[in-house]
Amino acid sequence: MSKHNTPPEAYKADWLKSMDKRTSIAQDLQQRHIALCDDLGGIDTLSYQQRALIDRFLWIEYWLQREEANLASGGEFDSGRYTQAVNALAGLVNKLGLQRQKRELSLNQYVKGKQ
């Protein structure tokens, strides 16, 4: 599997895993993935559907940031596509939730985390 420096132009399943982890963009996106999963109770508690929505959320968020950078630098900007992406992102947030979820920890997990 070839490694990419940036996310693909079109969404593909497992796009985050196919990125070169040495790049700052991949590291940033990985951190966002971890943060979002943690906010939703931890990766181990998430269903397949939630994990799929998280991947799509991150890809759309990245795409929106690129479009905003294009607009700021005077580049090409399609307000219709941008608005659709914002609405899609809002829909994903609606499904995933805005509130942090408690993470259930066993005593062993707690002790290991303190070490």
C-alpha positions as CSV (number, residue, x, y, z in Angstrom):
1,M,0.0,0.0,0.0
2,S,1.5,3.3,-1.0
3,K,1.6,6.1,1.6
4,H,0.2,9.5,0.9
5,N,1.4,12.9,2.2
6,T,-2.1,14.4,2.2
7,P,-5.7,13.0,2.2
8,P,-7.0,12.0,-1.2
9,E,-9.1,14.5,-3.3
10,A,-12.1,12.2,-3.1
11,Y,-13.1,10.2,0.0
12,K,-11.9,6.6,0.2
13,A,-12.4,4.2,3.0
14,D,-9.3,3.9,5.3
15,W,-7.8,7.1,3.8
16,L,-6.3,8.0,7.2
17,K,-4.5,4.7,7.5
18,S,-3.0,5.2,4.0
19,M,-1.3,8.4,4.9
20,D,2.4,8.7,5.6
21,K,2.5,9.0,9.4
22,R,5.8,10.9,9.3
23,T,4.0,14.0,7.8
24,S,2.7,16.7,10.0
25,I,-0.7,16.6,8.3
26,A,-1.1,12.9,9.1
27,Q,0.1,13.4,12.6
28,D,-2.4,16.3,13.1
29,L,-5.3,14.3,11.6
30,Q,-4.4,11.3,13.8
31,Q,-4.5,13.5,16.9
32,R,-7.9,14.8,15.8
33,H,-9.1,11.2,15.3
34,I,-7.9,10.3,18.8
35,A,-9.5,13.4,20.4
36,L,-12.8,12.8,18.7
37,C,-12.9,9.1,19.6
38,D,-12.0,10.0,23.2
39,D,-14.7,12.6,23.4
40,L,-17.2,9.9,22.3
41,G,-16.1,7.5,25.0
42,G,-13.1,5.9,23.5
43,I,-12.4,3.9,20.3
44,D,-13.3,0.6,22.0
45,T,-16.8,1.8,22.8
46,L,-17.6,3.0,19.3
47,S,-19.7,1.1,16.8
48,Y,-18.6,0.5,13.3
49,Q,-21.1,3.2,12.2
50,Q,-19.6,5.7,14.6
51,R,-16.1,5.0,13.4
52,A,-17.2,5.4,9.8
53,L,-18.8,8.7,10.5
54,I,-15.7,9.9,12.4
55,D,-13.5,9.2,9.3
56,R,-15.9,11.1,7.1
57,F,-16.1,14.0,9.6
58,L,-12.3,14.3,9.6
59,W,-12.1,14.2,5.8
60,I,-14.8,16.9,5.4
61,E,-13.2,19.1,8.1
62,Y,-9.9,18.9,6.3
63,W,-11.5,19.7,2.9
64,L,-13.3,22.7,4.5
65,Q,-10.0,24.0,5.9
66,R,-8.3,23.7,2.5
67,E,-11.2,25.6,0.9
68,E,-11.0,28.3,3.6
69,A,-7.2,28.7,2.9
70,N,-8.1,29.0,-0.9
71,L,-10.6,31.8,-0.1
72,A,-8.1,33.6,2.2
73,S,-5.4,33.5,-0.4
74,G,-7.7,34.7,-3.2
75,G,-7.8,31.3,-4.9
76,E,-10.8,29.6,-6.5
77,F,-13.7,29.2,-4.1
78,D,-17.1,27.6,-4.7
79,S,-19.5,28.8,-2.0
80,G,-22.2,26.2,-3.0
81,R,-19.8,23.3,-2.4
82,Y,-18.5,24.9,0.7
83,T,-22.0,25.3,2.1
84,Q,-22.9,21.7,1.3
85,A,-19.8,20.5,3.1
86,V,-20.6,22.6,6.1
87,N,-24.1,21.2,6.2
88,A,-22.7,17.6,5.8
89,L,-20.3,18.3,8.7
90,A,-23.1,19.6,10.9
91,G,-25.1,16.5,10.1
92,L,-22.3,14.3,11.1
93,V,-21.8,16.2,14.4
94,N,-25.6,15.8,14.9
95,K,-25.3,12.1,14.6
96,L,-22.1,11.8,16.7
97,G,-23.2,14.2,19.3
98,L,-21.7,17.4,20.8
99,Q,-21.3,16.2,24.4
100,R,-18.3,14.3,25.7
101,Q,-19.2,10.8,26.8
102,K,-17.9,9.3,30.0
103,R,-15.3,6.6,29.5
104,E,-15.6,3.5,31.6
105,L,-12.3,2.4,33.1
106,S,-11.5,-0.7,35.0
107,L,-9.2,-0.5,38.0
108,N,-6.4,-2.1,36.0
109,Q,-6.8,0.5,33.2
110,Y,-6.7,3.3,35.8
111,V,-3.6,2.0,37.5
112,K,-1.8,1.4,34.1
113,G,-2.7,5.0,33.1
114,K,-1.1,6.4,36.3
115,Q,2.2,4.6,35.6
